[in-house]
Amino acid sequence: MKNKLLAASAFVFLATACAPNINSNHYATSSTGAVGQVLACTVVSVRQVNVSSSDSSTGAVLGAIGGGVAGSTIGHGRGSLLGALGGAALGGLAGEYAQEGLSRQAGVEYIVKLDNGTMRTITQGTDVYMQPGQKCYLLYGDQSRIIPAN
């Protein structure tokens, strides 16, 4: 019983801990070799934000599965069925809560003014931090980001 409970718990938490990397220095494999656009700009405003996954269904589903497996080890016959149902309900709630907490990241929202006078916003990770007035480049394509103009 302990082994099933530990395996189910580990499965849920490992699966829900996969938060996407939002840092500007991170590229998906599919982005390599892709051509993007570059615009020169200046940082106008900077503010700290929290970024979290908008999809908590994966954590809920995995939690329900893990909770159902763990709950089914309780009792025999009807007790096992009730344990599985209760475990699935509690596991689903715990998985949704875990995914939200584990996927939350610090981010930075930038407002930039393009050299043609138009303004854009972009939110990205905290690995590159720029100040208002700093010259930068807006890289856009499948995934957009701003980087300092060196």
DOTIMI-476557 format. One record per residue: x, y, z of N, C-alpha, C, O in turn; residue in three letters. Coordinates in steps of 0.02 Angstrom, whole numbers, padded with zeros to 5 digits, always signed. Layout:
<atoms>
XYZXYZXYZXYZAla ...
</atoms>
This chain:
<atoms>
+00041-00060+00000+00000+00000+00000+00043+00063+00000+00030+00110-00037Met +00095+00063+00042+00139+00121+00044+00173+00133-00023+00181+00190-00045Lys +00194+00078-00056+00228+00085-00120+00182+00116-00172+00203+00159-00211Asn +00118+00095-00174+00071+00123-00222+00059+00197-00207+00058+00238-00253Lys +00052+00214-00144+00041+00283-00125+00101+00327-00143+00092+00382-00169Leu +00161+00303-00129+00221+00341-00146+00228+00349-00222+00246+00402-00246Leu +00216+00296-00259+00222+00299-00332+00171+00347-00361+00187+00385-00406Ala +00109+00345-00336+00057+00390-00361+00074+00462-00345+00066+00506-00388Ala +00097+00475-00285+00115+00543-00266+00174+00570-00307+00173+00627-00330Ser +00224+00529-00316+00282+00550-00356+00262+00564-00427+00285+00613-00457Ala +00219+00522-00456+00196+00531-00524+00160+00598-00532+00172+00635-00579Phe +00115+00613-00485+00076+00676-00489+00123+00736-00484+00118+00781-00525Val +00166+00737-00435+00208+00796-00425+00262+00804-00479+00279+00861-00496Phe +00288+00751-00504+00337+00757-00559+00303+00782-00623+00331+00822-00659Leu +00244+00758-00636+00210+00777-00697+00186+00849-00695+00184+00883-00746Ala +00166+00874-00636+00141+00942-00631+00196+00993-00621+00183+01053-00624Thr +00257+00971-00610+00312+01018-00597+00345+01044-00661+00394+01080-00658Ala +00318+01025-00718+00349+01044-00782+00325+01112-00805+00285+01116-00852Cys +00347+01164-00773+00327+01232-00793+00368+01253-00854+00428+01238-00858Ala +00337+01287-00902+00375+01309-00960+00427+01361-00942+00417+01400-00895Pro +00482+01362-00977+00536+01410-00965+00519+01474-01004+00516+01473-01065Asn +00508+01529-00968+00488+01592-01000+00545+01641-01006+00534+01699-01026Ile +00605+01620-00991+00662+01665-00995+00679+01682-01068+00668+01642-01113Asn +00706+01742-01078+00721+01765-01146+00780+01728-01177+00788+01730-01238Ser +00820+01695-01137+00878+01658-01164+00861+01585-01180+00905+01547-01199Asn +00798+01566-01171+00777+01497-01184+00740+01492-01250+00694+01531-01263His +00760+01445-01291+00726+01433-01355+00704+01360-01359+00739+01315-01337Tyr +00644+01349-01385+00621+01281-01398+00660+01254-01458+00682+01292-01501Ala +00669+01189-01460+00704+01158-01515+00673+01176-01582+00708+01187-01632Thr +00607+01181-01584+00572+01197-01647+00586+01268-01671+00575+01283-01729Ser +00611+01311-01626+00626+01381-01645+00694+01389-01677+00707+01439-01711Ser +00738+01341-01667+00805+01348-01696+00800+01343-01772+00766+01300-01799Thr +00835+01387-01805+00834+01389-01877+00776+01428-01907+00773+01439-01967Gly +00728+01449-01865+00671+01487-01889+00690+01561-01896+00727+01587-01855Ala +00665+01593-01948+00679+01664-01959+00626+01705-01923+00566+01691-01928Val +00648+01755-01886+00603+01800-01851+00615+01871-01873+00658+01885-01915Gly +00576+01916-01845+00582+01988-01860+00615+02023-01801+00610+01999-01744Gln +00649+02078-01814+00682+02117-01762+00663+02191-01771+00667+02217-01826Val +00643+02223-01716+00628+02294-01717+00668+02328-01662+00671+02303-01606Leu +00698+02385-01678+00733+02424-01628+00682+02461-01585+00631+02485-01611Ala +00695+02466-01520+00648+02498-01475+00684+02524-01413+00744+02513-01404Cys +00645+02558-01371+00670+02585-01307+00621+02565-01252+00560+02569-01262Thr +00647+02543-01196+00604+02524-01139+00573+02587-01110+00608+02635-01095Val +00506+02586-01103+00469+02642-01075+00450+02628-01002+00455+02671-00959Val +00428+02565-00989+00403+02548-00922+00421+02476-00906+00424+02433-00951Ser +00434+02462-00842+00451+02395-00819+00412+02382-00755+00409+02425-00711Val +00382+02323-00750+00350+02304-00687+00354+02229-00676+00350+02190-00724Arg +00361+02209-00614+00363+02139-00595+00293+02109-00598+00245+02142-00577Gln +00287+02049-00624+00223+02014-00628+00233+01941-00609+00289+01916-00607Val +00178+01907-00594+00178+01835-00583+00149+01802-00645+00098+01823-00671Asn +00181+01749-00667+00159+01711-00725+00142+01641-00702+00183+01609-00669Val +00083+01616-00719+00065+01548-00700+00028+01515-00758+00002+01549-00802Ser +00027+01450-00757-00006+01412-00809-00080+01424-00807-00110+01425-00753Ser -00110+01434-00865-00183+01445-00867-00220+01379-00872-00281+01378-00870Ser -00184+01323-00878-00215+01257-00884-00197+01215-00824-00141+01192-00817Asp -00246+01206-00779-00234+01165-00720-00263+01096-00729-00263+01056-00682Ser -00290+01080-00788-00322+01016-00798-00273+00957-00794-00292+00904-00770Ser -00212+00967-00817-00163+00912-00815-00150+00891-00743-00150+00831-00727Thr -00139+00939-00700-00127+00924-00629-00187+00890-00597-00180+00844-00558Gly -00247+00915-00614-00308+00886-00585-00318+00813-00608-00334+00770-00568Ala -00307+00801-00672-00316+00733-00699-00265+00686-00669-00282+00631-00646Val -00202+00707-00669-00149+00663-00641-00160+00652-00567-00148+00598-00541Leu -00181+00705-00532-00196+00698-00461-00253+00649-00448-00250+00609-00401Gly -00304+00653-00490-00362+00608-00482-00340+00535-00494-00361+00490-00458Ala -00299+00525-00545-00274+00457-00558-00233+00431-00500-00244+00376-00475Ile -00185+00473-00478-00143+00452-00422-00183+00441-00358-00172+00393-00322Gly -00231+00486-00345-00273+00479-00285-00317+00418-00289-00328+00384-00239Gly -00343+00403-00349-00385+00344-00358-00346+00280-00346-00371+00234-00313Gly -00285+00278-00373-00243+00219-00362-00227+00210-00288-00232+00156-00260Val -00206+00266-00257-00189+00262-00186-00250+00245-00143-00246+00206-00097Ala -00308+00276-00160-00369+00263-00121-00395+00193-00128-00427+00167-00083Gly -00382+00161-00185-00407+00093-00196-00374+00042-00151-00399-00014-00145Ser -00319+00060-00121-00284+00013-00077-00316+00010-00008-00298-00031+00034Thr -00366+00054+00003-00400+00055+00068-00457+00004+00066-00499+00007+00021Ile -00459-00040+00113-00514-00088+00121-00518-00139+00065-00472-00147+00025Gly -00576-00174+00065-00589-00226+00015-00660-00216-00011-00702-00188+00024His -00672-00237-00072-00740-00232-00100-00763-00160-00105-00731-00118-00137Gly -00821-00146-00072-00849-00078-00073-00803-00027-00041-00800+00030-00064Arg -00768-00046+00010-00721+00000+00042-00666+00022-00005-00644+00079-00004Gly -00644-00025-00046-00593-00009-00096-00620+00039-00148-00585+00086-00169Ser -00683+00028-00170-00714+00071-00219-00724+00141-00191-00709+00191-00224Leu -00749+00146-00130-00759+00211-00098-00692+00246-00086-00687+00307-00094Leu -00642+00208-00068-00575+00237-00059-00548+00264-00125-00517+00318-00126Gly -00559+00228-00179-00536+00251-00245-00572+00315-00265-00540+00361-00290Ala -00637+00317-00255-00676+00377-00273-00655+00437-00230-00645+00492-00257Leu -00649+00426-00165-00627+00481-00121-00556+00502-00137-00541+00562-00138Gly -00512+00454-00150-00443+00470-00168-00439+00508-00233-00398+00554-00239Gly -00481+00490-00281-00481+00525-00346-00504+00597-00337-00475+00642-00366Ala -00556+00608-00297-00581+00676-00286-00528+00719-00251-00514+00774-00272Ala -00500+00692-00197-00449+00730-00160-00386+00739-00201-00355+00792-00200Leu -00366+00686-00238-00307+00691-00280-00315+00742-00336-00267+00777-00353Gly -00375+00746-00364-00388+00796-00416-00380+00866-00390-00349+00908-00423Gly -00408+00880-00331-00400+00946-00301-00327+00961-00284-00302+01016-00298Leu -00293+00912-00255-00223+00921-00237-00180+00932-00300-00135+00973-00300Ala -00193+00894-00353-00155+00901-00415-00165+00969-00447-00117+00998-00473Gly -00227+00994-00447-00240+01061-00475-00203+01114-00436-00173+01159-00465Glu -00206+01109-00369-00172+01158-00326-00096+01153-00335-00062+01205-00337Tyr -00070+01092-00340+00002+01083-00348+00026+01111-00414+00078+01144-00416Ala -00012+01099-00467+00010+01125-00532+00011+01201-00533+00058+01231-00559Gln -00039+01231-00504-00040+01304-00503+00020+01331-00464+00053+01378-00487Glu +00033+01303-00406+00089+01326-00366+00157+01312-00397+00202+01354-00394Gly +00164+01254-00428+00228+01235-00457+00242+01269-00523+00300+01275-00544Leu +00189+01292-00557+00200+01324-00622+00207+01400-00616+00222+01433-00666Ser +00197+01427-00557+00201+01500-00548+00274+01522-00551+00318+01492-00520Arg +00286+01575-00590+00353+01602-00599+00351+01678-00594+00300+01709-00606Gln +00408+01706-00576+00414+01779-00578+00427+01800-00650+00462+01766-00687Ala +00398+01856-00670+00408+01881-00737+00415+01957-00736+00406+01989-00684Gly +00430+01985-00794+00436+02057-00801+00394+02078-00861+00400+02049-00915Val +00352+02128-00851+00313+02155-00907+00347+02219-00929+00359+02265-00890Glu +00364+02222-00994+00396+02281-01023+00347+02316-01070+00310+02283-01107Tyr +00347+02381-01068+00316+02421-01120+00373+02454-01157+00415+02488-01127Ile +00375+02443-01223+00429+02471-01264+00400+02516-01318+00344+02505-01341Val +00439+02566-01336+00420+02611-01391+00465+02595-01450+00526+02601-01446Lys +00434+02575-01505+00472+02560-01565+00498+02625-01595+00471+02679-01582Leu +00549+02620-01635+00579+02679-01666+00530+02716-01711+00539+02775-01725Asp +00476+02682-01735+00426+02715-01776+00372+02750-01734+00325+02778-01761Asn +00379+02747-01667+00333+02781-01622+00278+02738-01592+00247+02759-01543Gly +00265+02679-01619+00213+02636-01590+00240+02601-01528+00300+02594-01519Thr +00194+02579-01486+00214+02547-01423+00189+02475-01422+00138+02458-01452Met +00226+02433-01387+00209+02362-01379+00222+02342-01307+00262+02373-01272Arg +00188+02288-01286+00202+02259-01221+00227+02188-01231+00209+02155-01280Thr +00267+02165-01185+00290+02095-01186+00306+02075-01115+00334+02114-01076Ile +00288+02014-01098+00303+01986-01033+00350+01927-01043+00339+01885-01087Thr +00403+01924-01004+00452+01870-01009+00482+01858-00941+00465+01891-00892Gln +00528+01809-00938+00561+01791-00876+00607+01846-00851+00615+01898-00882Gly +00637+01833-00794+00678+01883-00760+00753+01876-00774+00793+01909-00741Thr +00772+01833-00821+00843+01821-00833+00879+01882-00863+00938+01892-00850Asp +00844+01923-00901+00872+01984-00928+00829+02041-00902+00769+02044-00916Val +00859+02087-00865+00820+02142-00836+00844+02208-00866+00903+02224-00865Tyr +00797+02246-00893+00814+02310-00925+00779+02367-00888+00729+02358-00854Met +00807+02426-00895+00783+02486-00862+00747+02532-00911+00761+02530-00971Gln +00699+02573-00888+00669+02622-00932+00723+02666-00964+00771+02686-00931Pro +00715+02681-01028+00763+02720-01065+00816+02679-01100+00852+02705-01143Gly +00821+02614-01083+00871+02571-01113+00851+02551-01184+00793+02534-01196Gln +00899+02554-01230+00888+02532-01299+00885+02455-01301+00923+02422-01266Lys +00840+02429-01342+00833+02357-01346+00807+02337-01415+00792+02379-01457Cys +00802+02271-01425+00773+02244-01486+00714+02200-01468+00717+02160-01421Tyr +00660+02208-01505+00602+02165-01499+00609+02111-01552+00607+02125-01612Leu +00618+02048-01529+00622+01991-01574+00554+01959-01575+00527+01942-01522Leu +00526+01950-01633+00460+01918-01634+00454+01869-01691+00486+01875-01743Tyr +00412+01821-01679+00399+01765-01724+00352+01719-01686+00300+01742-01662Gly +00369+01654-01681+00328+01609-01641+00327+01629-01568+00275+01627-01535Asp +00384+01648-01542+00390+01672-01473+00426+01739-01475+00479+01745-01506Gln +00398+01788-01442+00428+01855-01442+00467+01866-01377+00454+01834-01326Ser +00514+01912-01381+00555+01929-01322+00590+01995-01337+00595+02015-01395Arg +00614+02028-01285+00657+02086-01296+00725+02071-01266+00731+02037-01215Ile +00776+02098-01298+00844+02089-01275+00879+02157-01278+00861+02200-01319Ile +00930+02167-01237+00966+02231-01239+01001+02240-01306+01026+02192-01335Pro +01003+02302-01330+01042+02319-01390+01113+02334-01367+01124+02383-01331Ala +01159+02294-01387+01229+02302-01364+01269+02343-01413+01328+02355-01402Asn 
</atoms>
